[in-house]
């Protein structure tokens, strides 16, 4: 059975594809999740994260932009953006425990992005204000 971490990893992939311009990636989410052996409850969890992030993407992007001090939002890598959007969604919209979500995002960044990404993602997500 897949873990929530594995589900989040797959969601980052879906969000990455979406950001690359594949707006119909949602049509292929079942196949993509199946390839990662994400089934049952974790599949439903993945659907919720993906659709929730896409639904709120404008709000999430604005919140992320507000907390970038020395960075240009357009210059952020697409993988990093996907991780930030997912983390921001879980913190701001789902109201999940901030420390847990930041830890998950940092782990995703270590696995999927360059060596500077974990610190960057940690800083941006930590600056988000829940309220």
ZATORFI-885410 format. One record per residue: residue in one letter; x, y, z of N, C-alpha, C, O, CB in turn. Coordinates in nm, 3 decimals. Glycine has a CB too. Example, Ala and Ser with C-alpha at 12.3 -4.5 7.8 and 13.67 -1.06 7.14 Angstrom:
REM residues 2
[atom A,[1.319,-0.569,0.780],[1.230,-0.450,0.780],[1.320,-0.330,0.780],[1.424,-0.332,0.846],[1.131,-0.447,0.905]]
[atom S,[1.285,-0.225,0.708],[1.367,-0.106,0.714],[1.290,0.003,0.787],[1.341,0.114,0.804],[1.408,-0.060,0.572]]
***
This chain:
REM residues 131
[atom X,[0.084,-0.117,0.000],[0.000,0.000,0.000],[0.089,0.124,0.000],[0.188,0.132,0.073],[-0.096,-0.001,0.122]]
[atom X,[0.052,0.220,-0.082],[0.128,0.344,-0.093],[0.111,0.429,0.034],[0.010,0.421,0.103],[0.084,0.424,-0.218]]
[atom X,[0.212,0.508,0.061],[0.208,0.599,0.174],[0.159,0.737,0.127],[0.148,0.763,0.007],[0.348,0.611,0.242]]
[atom X,[0.129,0.822,0.222],[0.090,0.960,0.186],[0.206,1.031,0.117],[0.185,1.113,0.028],[0.045,1.039,0.312]]
[atom X,[0.329,1.000,0.158],[0.446,1.061,0.095],[0.451,1.021,-0.054],[0.477,1.105,-0.140],[0.576,1.017,0.168]]
[atom X,[0.427,0.894,-0.081],[0.426,0.848,-0.221],[0.313,0.914,-0.299],[0.328,0.948,-0.416],[0.413,0.695,-0.227]]
[atom X,[0.199,0.931,-0.234],[0.086,0.998,-0.298],[0.123,1.143,-0.330],[0.094,1.191,-0.440],[-0.039,0.994,-0.208]]
[atom X,[0.186,1.211,-0.236],[0.227,1.350,-0.260],[0.330,1.357,-0.372],[0.327,1.450,-0.453],[0.286,1.413,-0.131]]
[atom X,[0.420,1.261,-0.379],[0.520,1.258,-0.486],[0.450,1.251,-0.622],[0.487,1.322,-0.716],[0.616,1.137,-0.468]]
[atom X,[0.350,1.166,-0.632],[0.274,1.154,-0.757],[0.199,1.284,-0.788],[0.192,1.325,-0.904],[0.175,1.037,-0.749]]
[atom X,[0.143,1.348,-0.688],[0.071,1.474,-0.707],[0.166,1.582,-0.757],[0.130,1.661,-0.843],[0.002,1.519,-0.576]]
[atom X,[0.287,1.586,-0.704],[0.386,1.682,-0.753],[0.410,1.659,-0.903],[0.421,1.755,-0.980],[0.521,1.671,-0.674]]
[atom X,[0.417,1.533,-0.944],[0.433,1.502,-1.086],[0.316,1.551,-1.169],[0.335,1.605,-1.279],[0.449,1.352,-1.105]]
[atom X,[0.195,1.533,-1.118],[0.076,1.582,-1.189],[0.076,1.735,-1.198],[0.044,1.791,-1.303],[-0.052,1.534,-1.118]]
[atom X,[0.111,1.801,-1.089],[0.116,1.947,-1.088],[0.226,1.999,-1.181],[0.209,2.101,-1.246],[0.138,1.999,-0.946]]
[atom X,[0.337,1.929,-1.185],[0.447,1.964,-1.275],[0.399,1.957,-1.420],[0.422,2.049,-1.499],[0.568,1.870,-1.253]]
[atom X,[0.333,1.847,-1.455],[0.280,1.832,-1.592],[0.178,1.941,-1.623],[0.177,1.995,-1.734],[0.216,1.693,-1.610]]
[atom X,[0.094,1.973,-1.528],[-0.006,2.077,-1.545],[0.063,2.212,-1.573],[0.021,2.286,-1.661],[-0.096,2.087,-1.420]]
[atom X,[0.167,2.241,-1.497],[0.239,2.368,-1.514],[0.313,2.374,-1.646],[0.337,2.483,-1.699],[0.337,2.388,-1.399]]
[atom X,[0.350,2.260,-1.701],[0.416,2.257,-1.831],[0.319,2.284,-1.946],[0.359,2.294,-2.062],[0.484,2.122,-1.852]]
[atom X,[0.190,2.294,-1.913],[0.092,2.325,-2.015],[0.000,2.209,-2.048],[-0.088,2.221,-2.134],[0.161,2.369,-2.138]]
[atom X,[0.019,2.097,-1.981],[-0.066,1.980,-2.005],[-0.191,1.993,-1.919],[-0.206,1.923,-1.818],[0.011,1.847,-1.974]]
[atom X,[-0.279,2.082,-1.960],[-0.399,2.113,-1.880],[-0.496,1.995,-1.870],[-0.581,1.992,-1.782],[-0.470,2.233,-1.940]]
[atom X,[-0.483,1.899,-1.960],[-0.572,1.782,-1.954],[-0.506,1.664,-1.881],[-0.549,1.550,-1.896],[-0.611,1.739,-2.096]]
[atom X,[-0.403,1.692,-1.802],[-0.336,1.585,-1.726],[-0.435,1.513,-1.635],[-0.417,1.395,-1.604],[-0.220,1.642,-1.643]]
[atom X,[-0.538,1.584,-1.593],[-0.639,1.524,-1.506],[-0.705,1.402,-1.573],[-0.747,1.309,-1.504],[-0.746,1.628,-1.470]]
[atom X,[-0.712,1.403,-1.705],[-0.770,1.290,-1.778],[-0.686,1.164,-1.764],[-0.736,1.053,-1.786],[-0.787,1.326,-1.924]]
[atom X,[-0.559,1.179,-1.729],[-0.467,1.066,-1.721],[-0.422,1.035,-1.579],[-0.334,0.952,-1.557],[-0.346,1.093,-1.808]]
[atom X,[-0.484,1.102,-1.482],[-0.437,1.085,-1.343],[-0.452,0.941,-1.294],[-0.368,0.893,-1.219],[-0.514,1.178,-1.251]]
[atom X,[-0.558,0.872,-1.336],[-0.575,0.734,-1.291],[-0.459,0.646,-1.337],[-0.406,0.566,-1.259],[-0.707,0.677,-1.343]]
[atom X,[-0.419,0.660,-1.462],[-0.308,0.579,-1.515],[-0.177,0.614,-1.444],[-0.099,0.525,-1.410],[-0.294,0.601,-1.667]]
[atom X,[-0.156,0.743,-1.423],[-0.032,0.787,-1.357],[-0.027,0.736,-1.213],[0.077,0.687,-1.168],[-0.022,0.941,-1.360]]
[atom X,[-0.137,0.748,-1.141],[-0.141,0.700,-1.003],[-0.127,0.548,-0.998],[-0.063,0.494,-0.907],[-0.271,0.744,-0.935]]
[atom X,[-0.186,0.479,-1.092],[-0.175,0.332,-1.097],[-0.029,0.290,-1.120],[0.018,0.194,-1.059],[-0.265,0.274,-1.208]]
[atom X,[0.042,0.362,-1.208],[0.183,0.331,-1.232],[0.264,0.341,-1.103],[0.360,0.267,-1.083],[0.242,0.426,-1.338]]
[atom X,[0.226,0.433,-1.016],[0.295,0.451,-0.888],[0.235,0.363,-0.778],[0.274,0.374,-0.662],[0.289,0.597,-0.846]]
[atom X,[0.142,0.276,-0.816],[0.076,0.184,-0.723],[0.002,0.258,-0.611],[-0.002,0.214,-0.497],[0.178,0.088,-0.662]]
[atom X,[-0.056,0.373,-0.648],[-0.134,0.451,-0.552],[-0.280,0.416,-0.574],[-0.340,0.448,-0.677],[-0.109,0.605,-0.568]]
[atom X,[-0.336,0.349,-0.473],[-0.472,0.296,-0.485],[-0.554,0.331,-0.362],[-0.503,0.379,-0.261],[-0.468,0.144,-0.506]]
[atom X,[-0.684,0.304,-0.375],[-0.779,0.313,-0.263],[-0.775,0.448,-0.192],[-0.790,0.553,-0.256],[-0.751,0.204,-0.164]]
[atom X,[-0.754,0.447,-0.061],[-0.758,0.572,0.017],[-0.651,0.671,-0.027],[-0.676,0.792,-0.030],[-0.742,0.542,0.165]]
[atom X,[-0.533,0.621,-0.060],[-0.426,0.712,-0.102],[-0.457,0.773,-0.240],[-0.415,0.886,-0.268],[-0.291,0.637,-0.107]]
[atom X,[-0.529,0.700,-0.323],[-0.570,0.757,-0.452],[-0.671,0.870,-0.429],[-0.661,0.975,-0.492],[-0.632,0.647,-0.543]]
[atom X,[-0.766,0.848,-0.341],[-0.863,0.953,-0.308],[-0.792,1.074,-0.247],[-0.825,1.188,-0.278],[-0.971,0.900,-0.211]]
[atom X,[-0.695,1.048,-0.161],[-0.613,1.154,-0.102],[-0.542,1.233,-0.213],[-0.540,1.356,-0.211],[-0.510,1.095,-0.002]]
[atom X,[-0.485,1.162,-0.309],[-0.415,1.225,-0.421],[-0.510,1.310,-0.505],[-0.477,1.423,-0.541],[-0.348,1.119,-0.509]]
[atom X,[-0.626,1.256,-0.537],[-0.726,1.332,-0.613],[-0.758,1.463,-0.543],[-0.760,1.570,-0.604],[-0.856,1.248,-0.633]]
[atom X,[-0.782,1.454,-0.413],[-0.817,1.574,-0.336],[-0.706,1.678,-0.339],[-0.733,1.797,-0.356],[-0.848,1.537,-0.193]]
[atom X,[-0.582,1.633,-0.323],[-0.469,1.726,-0.326],[-0.455,1.791,-0.463],[-0.439,1.912,-0.474],[-0.339,1.655,-0.287]]
[atom X,[-0.461,1.709,-0.567],[-0.442,1.761,-0.702],[-0.553,1.859,-0.740],[-0.526,1.972,-0.781],[-0.437,1.646,-0.803]]
[atom X,[-0.676,1.816,-0.726],[-0.788,1.903,-0.765],[-0.798,2.027,-0.676],[-0.830,2.136,-0.724],[-0.920,1.824,-0.760]]
[atom X,[-0.771,2.011,-0.548],[-0.774,2.125,-0.459],[-0.668,2.228,-0.494],[-0.693,2.348,-0.492],[-0.756,2.080,-0.316]]
[atom X,[-0.548,2.180,-0.525],[-0.440,2.271,-0.561],[-0.472,2.344,-0.691],[-0.452,2.465,-0.700],[-0.307,2.194,-0.575]]
[atom X,[-0.523,2.272,-0.790],[-0.558,2.334,-0.919],[-0.672,2.435,-0.899],[-0.668,2.544,-0.956],[-0.598,2.227,-1.023]]
[atom X,[-0.770,2.398,-0.822],[-0.884,2.486,-0.797],[-0.842,2.618,-0.733],[-0.896,2.724,-0.766],[-0.986,2.416,-0.708]]
[atom X,[-0.746,2.612,-0.643],[-0.702,2.730,-0.568],[-0.569,2.787,-0.616],[-0.506,2.865,-0.545],[-0.691,2.695,-0.421]]
[atom X,[-0.526,2.750,-0.736],[-0.390,2.782,-0.782],[-0.361,2.932,-0.783],[-0.250,2.973,-0.749],[-0.369,2.727,-0.921]]
[atom X,[-0.457,3.015,-0.820],[-0.434,3.160,-0.824],[-0.409,3.216,-0.684],[-0.318,3.296,-0.664],[-0.554,3.233,-0.888]]
[atom X,[-0.489,3.173,-0.589],[-0.473,3.217,-0.450],[-0.339,3.169,-0.396],[-0.267,3.244,-0.330],[-0.590,3.165,-0.361]]
[atom X,[-0.306,3.044,-0.423],[-0.181,2.987,-0.374],[-0.061,3.061,-0.432],[0.033,3.093,-0.360],[-0.172,2.838,-0.408]]
[atom X,[-0.066,3.088,-0.563],[0.045,3.159,-0.628],[0.063,3.298,-0.568],[0.176,3.342,-0.545],[0.020,3.170,-0.779]]
[atom X,[-0.047,3.368,-0.541],[-0.038,3.501,-0.481],[0.023,3.495,-0.342],[0.107,3.578,-0.307],[-0.177,3.566,-0.474]]
[atom X,[-0.018,3.397,-0.263],[0.038,3.383,-0.129],[0.187,3.349,-0.135],[0.266,3.403,-0.057],[-0.037,3.275,-0.051]]
[atom X,[0.224,3.261,-0.225],[0.365,3.225,-0.240],[0.445,3.348,-0.282],[0.551,3.376,-0.225],[0.382,3.110,-0.345]]
[atom X,[0.396,3.422,-0.381],[0.466,3.543,-0.429],[0.488,3.644,-0.318],[0.592,3.710,-0.313],[0.386,3.609,-0.542]]
[atom X,[0.392,3.656,-0.230],[0.403,3.752,-0.119],[0.519,3.721,-0.026],[0.569,3.809,0.044],[0.274,3.755,-0.039]]
[atom X,[0.563,3.596,-0.025],[0.667,3.554,0.069],[0.801,3.526,0.000],[0.889,3.463,0.059],[0.622,3.432,0.143]]
[atom X,[0.815,3.572,-0.122],[0.944,3.560,-0.191],[1.017,3.691,-0.175],[0.972,3.795,-0.224],[0.925,3.524,-0.343]]
[atom X,[1.129,3.689,-0.107],[1.199,3.814,-0.085],[1.295,3.846,-0.200],[1.285,3.953,-0.261],[1.275,3.810,0.046]]
[atom X,[1.384,3.758,-0.230],[1.485,3.786,-0.332],[1.467,3.701,-0.457],[1.561,3.683,-0.535],[1.624,3.764,-0.276]]
[atom X,[1.348,3.650,-0.476],[1.324,3.560,-0.588],[1.215,3.616,-0.679],[1.120,3.680,-0.634],[1.285,3.420,-0.539]]
[atom X,[1.232,3.590,-0.808],[1.130,3.620,-0.906],[1.047,3.493,-0.923],[1.102,3.387,-0.953],[1.192,3.669,-1.044]]
[atom X,[0.917,3.502,-0.904],[0.831,3.384,-0.910],[0.847,3.308,-1.041],[0.850,3.185,-1.042],[0.685,3.424,-0.891]]
[atom X,[0.856,3.381,-1.150],[0.868,3.317,-1.282],[1.000,3.242,-1.297],[1.012,3.154,-1.382],[0.855,3.421,-1.392]]
[atom X,[1.099,3.276,-1.216],[1.229,3.211,-1.223],[1.241,3.085,-1.141],[1.342,3.015,-1.148],[1.333,3.306,-1.181]]
[atom X,[1.139,3.056,-1.063],[1.141,2.934,-0.980],[1.118,2.813,-1.071],[1.033,2.816,-1.160],[1.032,2.941,-0.867]]
[atom X,[1.193,2.707,-1.047],[1.178,2.586,-1.125],[1.039,2.526,-1.112],[0.972,2.545,-1.010],[1.282,2.484,-1.084]]
[atom X,[0.995,2.455,-1.213],[0.860,2.400,-1.214],[0.839,2.293,-1.107],[0.730,2.282,-1.052],[0.829,2.343,-1.351]]
[atom X,[0.940,2.215,-1.077],[0.928,2.115,-0.970],[0.913,2.186,-0.837],[0.828,2.150,-0.756],[1.051,2.020,-0.969]]
[atom X,[0.996,2.286,-0.813],[0.989,2.362,-0.689],[0.853,2.429,-0.676],[0.794,2.433,-0.567],[1.102,2.467,-0.683]]
[atom X,[0.802,2.483,-0.787],[0.671,2.549,-0.786],[0.562,2.448,-0.751],[0.471,2.479,-0.674],[0.642,2.614,-0.923]]
[atom X,[0.570,2.328,-0.807],[0.471,2.225,-0.777],[0.473,2.189,-0.629],[0.368,2.174,-0.566],[0.497,2.100,-0.863]]
[atom X,[0.592,2.176,-0.573],[0.606,2.142,-0.430],[0.551,2.257,-0.344],[0.479,2.234,-0.247],[0.754,2.113,-0.393]]
[atom X,[0.586,2.380,-0.381],[0.536,2.496,-0.306],[0.384,2.506,-0.312],[0.319,2.531,-0.210],[0.598,2.625,-0.360]]
[atom X,[0.328,2.487,-0.430],[0.182,2.495,-0.444],[0.113,2.389,-0.360],[0.014,2.418,-0.291],[0.142,2.480,-0.591]]
[atom X,[0.164,2.267,-0.366],[0.104,2.159,-0.288],[0.114,2.189,-0.138],[0.017,2.175,-0.064],[0.172,2.024,-0.321]]
[atom X,[0.232,2.230,-0.093],[0.250,2.262,0.047],[0.161,2.378,0.091],[0.100,2.373,0.198],[0.394,2.296,0.075]]
[atom X,[0.154,2.481,0.008],[0.069,2.597,0.040],[-0.077,2.555,0.047],[-0.151,2.601,0.134],[0.087,2.709,-0.064]]
[atom X,[-0.120,2.469,-0.044],[-0.258,2.420,-0.042],[-0.288,2.348,0.090],[-0.390,2.373,0.154],[-0.285,2.326,-0.162]]
[atom X,[-0.199,2.259,0.128],[-0.224,2.182,0.250],[-0.221,2.269,0.375],[-0.297,2.246,0.469],[-0.121,2.070,0.263]]
[atom X,[-0.135,2.368,0.376],[-0.124,2.456,0.494],[-0.240,2.556,0.499],[-0.307,2.569,0.601],[0.009,2.532,0.493]]
[atom X,[-0.264,2.625,0.387],[-0.360,2.736,0.387],[-0.505,2.694,0.368],[-0.595,2.751,0.430],[-0.323,2.832,0.281]]
[atom X,[-0.529,2.596,0.284],[-0.667,2.558,0.250],[-0.712,2.438,0.335],[-0.820,2.441,0.395],[-0.678,2.523,0.101]]
[atom X,[-0.630,2.335,0.340],[-0.666,2.215,0.416],[-0.640,2.231,0.566],[-0.689,2.153,0.647],[-0.589,2.096,0.363]]
[atom X,[-0.562,2.333,0.601],[-0.530,2.361,0.742],[-0.462,2.243,0.811],[-0.487,2.214,0.928],[-0.657,2.398,0.818]]
[atom X,[-0.375,2.176,0.736],[-0.298,2.065,0.792],[-0.188,2.121,0.882],[-0.155,2.239,0.873],[-0.238,1.976,0.679]]
[atom X,[-0.133,2.037,0.967],[-0.027,2.078,1.057],[0.092,2.131,0.976],[0.150,2.060,0.894],[0.016,1.961,1.148]]
[atom X,[0.124,2.257,1.000],[0.227,2.325,0.921],[0.362,2.254,0.928],[0.428,2.238,0.825],[0.242,2.469,0.970]]
[atom X,[0.404,2.212,1.046],[0.534,2.147,1.062],[0.542,2.017,0.981],[0.643,1.989,0.918],[0.562,2.117,1.210]]
[atom X,[0.436,1.940,0.983],[0.433,1.814,0.908],[0.439,1.841,0.758],[0.514,1.775,0.686],[0.305,1.733,0.942]]
[atom X,[0.362,1.937,0.711],[0.358,1.968,0.568],[0.493,2.023,0.521],[0.540,1.988,0.413],[0.246,2.068,0.538]]
[atom X,[0.553,2.110,0.601],[0.685,2.164,0.563],[0.786,2.050,0.557],[0.867,2.045,0.463],[0.732,2.273,0.663]]
[atom X,[0.784,1.960,0.653],[0.875,1.846,0.651],[0.855,1.762,0.525],[0.951,1.722,0.460],[0.856,1.760,0.776]]
[atom X,[0.729,1.735,0.491],[0.699,1.659,0.369],[0.752,1.731,0.245],[0.813,1.669,0.158],[0.546,1.637,0.355]]
[atom X,[0.729,1.862,0.238],[0.773,1.941,0.123],[0.926,1.940,0.111],[0.980,1.929,0.001],[0.722,2.085,0.134]]
[atom X,[0.994,1.952,0.223],[1.140,1.949,0.223],[1.190,1.813,0.175],[1.285,1.806,0.097],[1.196,1.981,0.363]]
[atom X,[1.126,1.706,0.222],[1.165,1.572,0.176],[1.141,1.555,0.026],[1.222,1.495,-0.044],[1.087,1.465,0.254]]
[atom X,[1.029,1.607,-0.023],[1.002,1.602,-0.167],[1.110,1.679,-0.244],[1.157,1.634,-0.348],[0.862,1.659,-0.199]]
[atom X,[1.147,1.795,-0.192],[1.249,1.877,-0.258],[1.384,1.806,-0.261],[1.456,1.812,-0.360],[1.263,2.013,-0.187]]
[atom X,[1.419,1.738,-0.152],[1.545,1.664,-0.147],[1.547,1.555,-0.254],[1.651,1.528,-0.315],[1.565,1.601,-0.007]]
[atom X,[1.432,1.495,-0.276],[1.421,1.383,-0.369],[1.407,1.428,-0.515],[1.458,1.363,-0.606],[1.304,1.296,-0.330]]
[atom X,[1.336,1.539,-0.536],[1.296,1.575,-0.673],[1.362,1.700,-0.731],[1.359,1.720,-0.852],[1.151,1.594,-0.676]]
[atom X,[1.422,1.784,-0.646],[1.474,1.912,-0.694],[1.624,1.923,-0.668],[1.689,1.828,-0.625],[1.399,2.028,-0.625]]
[atom X,[1.678,2.042,-0.695],[1.823,2.059,-0.675],[1.856,2.080,-0.527],[1.766,2.088,-0.443],[1.875,2.178,-0.758]]
[atom X,[1.985,2.089,-0.496],[2.029,2.090,-0.357],[1.991,2.217,-0.280],[1.990,2.215,-0.157],[2.176,2.074,-0.352]]
[atom X,[1.960,2.325,-0.349],[1.919,2.449,-0.281],[1.769,2.453,-0.252],[1.724,2.533,-0.170],[1.959,2.570,-0.364]]
[atom X,[1.694,2.369,-0.317],[1.548,2.373,-0.307],[1.494,2.345,-0.166],[1.402,2.416,-0.124],[1.490,2.273,-0.401]]
[atom X,[1.546,2.248,-0.091],[1.487,2.222,0.041],[1.487,2.345,0.132],[1.386,2.373,0.197],[1.561,2.109,0.108]]
[atom X,[1.597,2.416,0.138],[1.606,2.534,0.224],[1.510,2.643,0.174],[1.442,2.707,0.254],[1.751,2.588,0.227]]
[atom X,[1.506,2.663,0.044],[1.419,2.764,-0.016],[1.271,2.732,0.014],[1.197,2.819,0.059],[1.442,2.771,-0.169]]
[atom X,[1.232,2.609,-0.011],[1.093,2.568,0.011],[1.057,2.577,0.159],[0.947,2.621,0.193],[1.071,2.424,-0.040]]
[atom X,[1.148,2.536,0.245],[1.125,2.547,0.389],[1.099,2.693,0.427],[1.005,2.721,0.501],[1.246,2.492,0.468]]
[atom X,[1.179,2.783,0.378],[1.165,2.925,0.412],[1.033,2.984,0.364],[0.967,3.057,0.437],[1.279,3.003,0.354]]
[atom X,[0.996,2.954,0.241],[0.872,3.011,0.185],[0.750,2.954,0.258],[0.662,3.030,0.298],[0.862,2.981,0.034]]
[atom X,[0.744,2.824,0.274],[0.628,2.764,0.341],[0.620,2.805,0.488],[0.511,2.823,0.541],[0.634,2.612,0.329]]
[atom X,[0.733,2.820,0.553],[0.732,2.862,0.693],[0.678,3.004,0.707],[0.620,3.039,0.810],[0.873,2.852,0.752]]
[atom X,[0.698,3.087,0.604],[0.652,3.227,0.610],[0.501,3.240,0.588],[0.443,3.344,0.620],[0.725,3.310,0.506]]
[atom X,[0.437,3.136,0.534],[0.292,3.144,0.510],[0.220,3.159,0.642],[0.252,3.092,0.740],[0.241,3.017,0.434]]
[atom X,[0.124,3.246,0.642],[0.045,3.271,0.763],[-0.088,3.197,0.754],[-0.165,3.217,0.660],[0.022,3.423,0.784]]
[atom X,[-0.113,3.113,0.849],[-0.240,3.040,0.854],[-0.341,3.130,0.924],[-0.314,3.184,1.032],[-0.225,2.900,0.928]]
[atom X,[-0.455,3.143,0.863],[-0.551,3.228,0.931],[-0.668,3.250,0.848],[-0.760,3.320,0.889],[-0.494,3.356,0.969]]
***
